[in-house]
């Protein structure tokens, strides 16, 4: 096998294919990284796979569009939270997936009341 050095054209080094499921996982992790966004679902919803966030991506070559439904904690400004989710997803898909993001639509599907918010412990 021939040595591949830095002087070889990147197009001749090989190919990278990012599958839709990988793009969905990157998108989900990025959405949950945004402040105020939580994983959310009820008992039957979790069993049926209807837990939030819900992700739908369309990948065409190196371009992607994402539709994301999230649950936001009570008291967060929804427009600011949606913008933060959009930024997190765009950054993650660009840096981790090497993709060009054509659009990210964020839908706030649930607002989590204070009593139902997951408790975070500080260690």
Secondary structure, DSSP 8 states (H G I E B T S, - for coil): -----TTS-HHHH------HHHHHHHHHHHHHHSTTEE-B--HHHHHTT--BSEEEEEEETTEEEEEEEEEEETTS-HHHHHHHHHHHHHHHHHHTT--EEEEEEEEEEEEE-GGGS------
